[in-house]
Structure formats: C-alpha cells, structure tokens
Amino acid sequence: MNVKALILWLLLAAPLSAQGFAGLGGEAEGFAMPSRDTVLRFPADHGPHPDFRIEWWYLTANLRGADGRDYGVQWTLFRSALAPGEGEGWDSPQLWMGHAALTTPERHFVAERLARGGVGQAGAQAAPFEAWIDEWGMAGPDAADITLTASGQDFGYDLSLTAEGPLILHGERGYSVKSASGQASHYYSQPFYRVTGALHLPEGEVQVTGQAWLDREWSSQPLEETQEGWDWVSLHFEDGTKLMGAQVRQSDGSTFSSGTWIGADGRAEPFGDGDLSMTPEETAKVAGRDVPVGWRVQLPGRGIDVTVAALNAQAWMDTLFPYWEGPVRVSGSHPGRGYLEMTGY
C-alpha cells in the first residue's frame, strides 16, 4: 500500500486534512472495481486502466555512488479519473501527477508536476512501454529494460534499469486486499531491477549503481472509512530475498497488515493480516510533526526480525499532499537496504 492511492483520491474528493484520511473508502459509482476473477496480462497491464479511478507507476531505487555514498531515488506517475474512460483533448477525464525525489544522507530534493490527460502532456502506454509527464519519463522497448529521467531545482537523474527476475503478483494472483472489509486493488511489482546511471547534484555529477523496485497498482475504492494512514516497506536483503510489507492504521488504533515474501529465485508467497509486525522505535521532528523514522519489522514465519533506519530522517515529500518517503538501511536477521513510506502523520 502506497501513497499513490491517497494522492489520486484526494484530487477528486472533498478537502481533507493531511493528518486524517477519512473518505478514502468513499463510493466510486460508475468505476470498475478489482475482481478476484481478473487475470493480469502482460504487456497490456503495464499500460493504463482508465475505467478504474486511481493508478500509479511508482519506482524507488537504492543506489551507491562511485564516491562510496548511499543515495535514494523516487519516480512516481499517478493517474486519477473524474469519470471512467479516456476521452479526447480537454474532454479527457484523466488527471496526472508526477513526483520525483533524490535523497542523500544530508539533503532531500523534491519536485512535482501536474497535468491533464488527452493533450499529450502526460500519459502511459504498454508497448513499447512508456510513462511520462512533461520531460520526465520511464520508457523502454518493454518494462524489463527501461530508462528513467527526471529533474527539479538543484537535482536530476538519468538511469538505466534492467530486470533480472520475474514480475511479482501480490495477494491472490495480483488481487491485493487492503482491509478487513475487503477493499482491494490489483497490484504487482518488478523488484529485480539492476541500475546504472548518473545523479545530478549541486556539487556535480555522481555515477551510481544499485537496485530498484517498481510498483504498479490500480483500484477505485482502496480503503475503508476507518483507515487513516499506512506504513509501507520494500526491502532488498543481502541474501537476495525481498520483502514488501504494509500496515494500514485504523482510527481505533488497530492495524490491517499484508505483504509478500519474495525468494531470491523469484518465487512469491503472500502473507495475511497479523503475520507482519511493524513497531516504531525512533521518532524525529519532520516538517513540524513527529514522524517514526526507525522501525522494527518482524515476519516470524520467515525468521525476519530487522531494524529499518532512515538514511535521512528529513525525507519529507513537501508536495500538494505531503508524506514521508525515503531510503532505509536494514540491520538484524536480514541486513540490506530498501524504502519506507508513511502517510497520515
């Protein structure tokens, strides 16, 4: 579960506080709804699903520079719809938003773009694969080999990514349940990208290598009314295994959890509510609020007991709808690196 659903829904919903996410479970009359009977098909599902209300192409990368330093990169394209379907020109009901970020141990750079569909300013297609907003782009002959570009004030990046493992379908063949009431999305990832390229920083260009994780998700009613925010991790462990885990926080203080354990060979095993434990252990003052930037993550069924610590505690996405998103270092039973996202703080 990522911030994509929140941002895209809020473009369409009544004004909501950044502290509370009531309304994400509102009705989506006329839009398509996820179904357990749906079979995901590729390359078609790399492209847009305009009959659903919200969708995203979301990539995070953990990188190491030739200077020996750790970096993080985020690139996200969100689609939301005022009504089902495509439309032409300014009659298109599709809205687009892009976020780009680059994180160093000392600084966090953020840029945001907004666009209307139907006029060529933003969009996505399955084959050849492309997702873009203005000059920012994720593109390649297919989704297994892509280039990634974005820039903002004082930063930019140009990266090449090659998938070295299979696509991962979360939940039940890509049908991912988000609440005890059954709200769901279609959700898959490509967590096996190897990355090379360059970061552009005020002090100059830095050559980097590393790992990246692409999330693809679409839905029309992703949460229930009592869910207020979430904490999400994507973790690359040094032994080649990976973990996607999330907990959605309820208004009564309880949580609903879900995720996927991914073997080094690409075999995926989903786990259900209650199997994952995420406990905050360190809090920082970020953008005037207390945000948990250090976590203990436990998945007893897989012997996972790790500490997740932010590379930069101030990785705040100061965008139209703000949230925390940044690279993390992982220690404990399964050391590694990854990304942490938190909403509703």
C-alpha positions in Angstrom: 0.0 0.0 0.0 1.5 3.3 -1.1 0.7 7.0 -1.0 -0.4 6.8 -4.7 -3.9 5.9 -3.7 -4.2 8.7 -1.2 -3.0 11.4 -3.5 -5.0 10.4 -6.5 -8.2 10.0 -4.5 -7.7 13.4 -2.9 -7.6 15.1 -6.3 -11.3 14.0 -6.6 -12.6 14.0 -3.0 -13.7 16.8 -0.7 -10.9 18.6 1.1 -9.3 16.5 3.7 -6.6 17.2 6.3 -3.2 15.8 5.7 -3.5 14.3 9.2 -6.6 12.2 8.5 -7.6 10.1 5.6 -11.3 9.6 6.2 -13.0 9.5 2.8 -10.6 7.1 1.0 -13.3 4.5 1.4 -16.0 6.5 -0.3 -18.1 5.2 -3.1 -16.8 5.1 -6.6 -20.0 4.8 -8.6 -19.5 4.1 -12.3 -15.9 3.0 -12.0 -14.6 -0.5 -12.4 -13.8 -2.4 -9.2 -11.0 -5.0 -8.7 -12.1 -8.6 -9.0 -10.6 -11.9 -7.8 -11.5 -13.4 -11.2 -9.3 -10.9 -13.1 -6.2 -12.5 -14.7 -3.3 -10.0 -15.1 -1.9 -10.0 -18.6 1.4 -8.6 -19.9 2.4 -6.4 -21.5 -1.1 -5.0 -21.6 -1.3 -4.4 -17.8 1.9 -2.2 -17.9 -0.3 0.3 -19.6 -3.2 2.4 -18.1 -6.6 1.2 -16.8 -8.8 4.2 -17.4 -12.0 2.6 -16.2 -10.5 2.5 -12.7 -10.4 5.7 -10.6 -6.8 5.6 -9.5 -3.5 4.2 -10.7 0.3 4.6 -10.4 3.7 3.8 -11.8 6.0 4.0 -8.8 9.7 3.4 -8.7 12.2 3.6 -5.9 16.0 2.9 -6.2 18.7 2.3 -3.6 21.9 3.5 -5.1 25.6 3.7 -4.2 27.8 6.3 -5.8 31.4 6.0 -7.1 32.1 8.2 -4.1 31.1 5.4 -1.8 28.0 7.2 -0.5 24.4 5.9 -0.4 21.6 7.6 -2.3 17.9 7.1 -2.9 15.7 8.0 -5.9 11.9 8.1 -6.3 9.9 8.5 -9.5 6.1 8.3 -9.5 3.4 8.9 -12.0 -0.2 9.0 -10.7 -3.4 8.8 -12.7 -6.8 9.7 -11.4 -10.1 10.0 -13.2 -13.1 12.3 -12.9 -15.1 9.7 -14.8 -14.3 6.3 -16.4 -12.8 6.2 -19.9 -10.2 8.0 -21.9 -11.8 10.9 -23.9 -10.0 13.2 -26.3 -8.3 16.5 -25.8 -9.7 18.6 -23.0 -12.7 16.3 -22.8 -10.4 13.6 -21.2 -11.5 12.9 -17.6 -7.9 11.8 -16.7 -5.7 13.8 -14.3 -2.0 13.1 -13.9 0.6 14.0 -11.2 4.3 13.3 -11.1 6.7 13.2 -8.1 10.5 12.9 -8.3 12.9 12.9 -5.4 16.6 12.4 -4.7 17.8 11.7 -1.2 21.3 12.0 0.2 22.4 11.5 3.8 22.2 15.3 4.2 19.6 16.5 1.8 16.2 15.6 0.2 15.3 17.1 -3.1 11.7 17.0 -4.3 9.8 18.1 -7.5 6.2 17.8 -8.5 4.3 18.0 -11.9 0.6 18.2 -12.6 -1.1 17.6 -16.0 -4.4 17.0 -17.7 -4.9 13.9 -19.8 -5.9 13.9 -23.5 -3.5 16.7 -24.6 -0.2 14.7 -24.7 1.4 16.4 -21.6 1.2 13.1 -19.6 0.2 9.5 -20.2 1.3 5.9 -20.4 1.3 3.0 -22.8 2.0 -0.7 -22.6 4.1 -1.5 -25.8 6.5 -0.1 -26.3 6.4 0.8 -22.6 6.3 4.4 -21.7 5.0 6.5 -18.8 5.7 10.3 -18.9 4.7 13.7 -17.6 6.3 16.7 -19.4 10.0 15.8 -19.9 10.1 13.2 -17.1 10.0 9.7 -18.5 10.1 6.0 -17.8 10.5 4.2 -21.2 11.8 1.2 -23.0 11.0 -1.5 -25.6 9.3 -3.3 -22.7 9.1 -2.9 -18.9 12.1 -5.2 -18.4 14.6 -2.7 -19.8 13.9 1.0 -19.2 15.5 4.4 -18.9 14.4 6.8 -16.1 14.8 10.6 -16.2 13.6 13.5 -14.0 14.9 16.8 -12.8 13.9 19.6 -10.4 15.6 22.5 -8.8 19.2 21.6 -8.0 18.8 17.9 -8.9 18.2 15.4 -11.6 18.9 11.8 -12.6 19.4 9.7 -15.7 19.3 6.0 -15.0 19.2 2.7 -16.9 17.3 -0.3 -15.4 17.4 -4.0 -16.4 15.1 -6.6 -14.7 17.0 -9.7 -13.5 14.0 -11.5 -12.2 10.2 -12.0 -12.8 7.2 -9.8 -12.1 5.7 -10.4 -8.7 1.9 -10.6 -8.3 0.8 -9.6 -4.8 -2.1 -11.1 -2.9 -4.2 -13.6 -4.8 -2.7 -13.6 -8.4 -2.5 -9.8 -8.2 -5.7 -9.2 -6.2 -4.4 -7.4 -3.1 -6.8 -7.0 -0.1 -6.3 -3.8 1.9 -8.9 -4.1 4.8 -10.9 -6.5 6.9 -14.0 -5.3 4.9 -12.4 -6.5 1.7 -11.3 -3.3 -0.1 -8.7 -4.3 -2.7 -6.5 -3.3 -5.6 -4.8 -5.0 -8.5 -1.1 -4.9 -7.5 2.1 -6.2 -9.0 5.8 -5.3 -8.7 9.1 -5.6 -10.6 11.6 -5.7 -7.6 14.6 -7.1 -9.5 15.9 -4.1 -11.4 19.7 -3.5 -11.6 20.5 0.1 -12.0 23.4 2.2 -13.5 23.5 5.8 -14.3 24.1 9.3 -13.0 22.8 11.7 -10.4 23.0 15.4 -11.0 23.6 17.4 -7.8 24.7 20.9 -7.0 28.2 19.6 -6.3 28.4 17.8 -9.6 27.6 14.5 -11.3 27.8 11.2 -9.4 27.9 7.8 -11.1 25.8 5.2 -9.3 24.8 1.6 -9.3 22.2 -0.2 -7.3 18.7 -1.8 -7.1 15.3 -0.6 -8.0 11.7 -1.6 -7.3 8.7 -0.8 -9.5 5.2 -0.9 -8.1 2.1 -1.0 -10.2 -1.4 -0.7 -8.7 -4.9 0.4 -9.7 -8.2 0.5 -7.9 -11.3 2.6 -7.4 -12.0 2.2 -3.7 -8.8 1.2 -2.0 -9.5 1.7 1.7 -12.4 1.7 4.2 -13.7 4.8 6.0 -12.0 4.0 9.3 -8.4 3.6 7.8 -6.3 6.8 8.4 -2.8 6.1 7.0 -0.2 3.5 6.4 3.4 2.4 6.8 5.0 0.5 3.9 8.4 -1.0 3.2 10.1 -2.6 0.2 13.3 -4.3 1.4 16.2 -5.9 -0.6 18.1 -8.3 1.7 21.7 -9.1 1.1 20.9 -12.8 0.6 18.8 -12.0 -2.5 15.4 -12.3 -0.8 13.0 -9.4 -0.7 10.0 -8.2 1.4 7.1 -6.0 0.7 5.1 -5.3 3.8 2.5 -2.7 4.9 0.2 -1.9 7.8 -2.9 0.3 7.4 -3.7 2.2 10.6 -7.3 2.2 11.8 -9.0 5.0 13.7 -9.3 2.8 16.8 -5.5 2.2 17.0 -5.5 -1.3 15.4 -3.9 -2.1 12.1 -4.5 -4.3 9.0 -1.3 -5.8 7.5 -0.4 -7.6 4.3 2.6 -8.2 2.1 4.7 -10.6 0.1 7.8 -12.6 0.8 9.9 -12.9 -2.4 12.6 -15.6 -2.7 15.9 -15.0 -4.4 14.7 -17.2 -7.3 11.6 -15.0 -7.7 9.0 -17.3 -6.0 6.5 -15.2 -4.2 4.4 -16.1 -1.1 1.8 -13.6 0.2 1.0 -13.3 3.8 -2.1 -12.1 5.5 -3.3 -9.8 8.3 -1.4 -10.3 11.5 1.6 -12.2 10.1 3.7 -9.0 9.9 4.6 -6.7 12.8 5.8 -3.1 12.3 6.8 -1.3 15.5 8.1 2.3 15.6 11.3 2.6 17.6 12.7 6.1 16.7 10.9 9.3 16.1 12.1 12.6 14.5 10.7 16.0 14.2 9.9 16.4 10.5 8.0 19.3 8.9 6.7 20.3 12.3 5.3 16.9 13.3 6.6 13.7 15.0 7.3 11.0 12.4 8.6 7.5 13.2 11.7 7.1 11.1 13.0 3.9 12.7 11.1 0.7 12.8 11.4 -2.9 13.9 9.9 -5.2 11.2 9.1 -8.8 12.1 7.8 -11.6 10.0 8.2 -14.6 12.3 7.1 -17.1 9.7 10.2 -16.3 7.7 12.6 -15.6 10.6 12.6 -11.9 9.8 13.5 -9.5 12.7 15.1 -6.4 11.4 15.6 -2.7 12.2 14.8 -0.3 9.5 16.5 3.1 9.8 16.2 6.2 7.6 19.2 7.3 5.5 17.9 10.8 6.0 15.2 11.4 8.6 14.1 14.6 6.8 12.9 12.8 3.6 9.6 14.7 3.6 7.7 14.9 0.4 6.6 18.6 0.5 4.1 18.1 -2.3 0.4 19.1 -2.8 -0.5 16.2 -0.4 2.6 15.7 1.8 4.0 12.4 3.1 7.3 10.8 4.2 9.2 8.7 1.6 12.9 7.8 1.7 15.7 5.1 1.5 16.4 3.0 4.6 19.3 0.8 5.8 18.3 -2.6 7.3 20.1 -4.5 10.1 19.3 -7.5 12.1 18.4 -11.0 11.0 18.5 -10.0 7.3 20.7 -6.9 6.6 20.0 -4.9 3.4 18.6 -1.7 2.0 15.1 -0.6 1.0 12.5 2.1 1.0 10.0 3.3 3.7 6.8 5.3 3.0 4.5 6.7 5.7 1.2 8.7 5.4 -1.1 10.3 7.9 1.4 11.7 10.3 
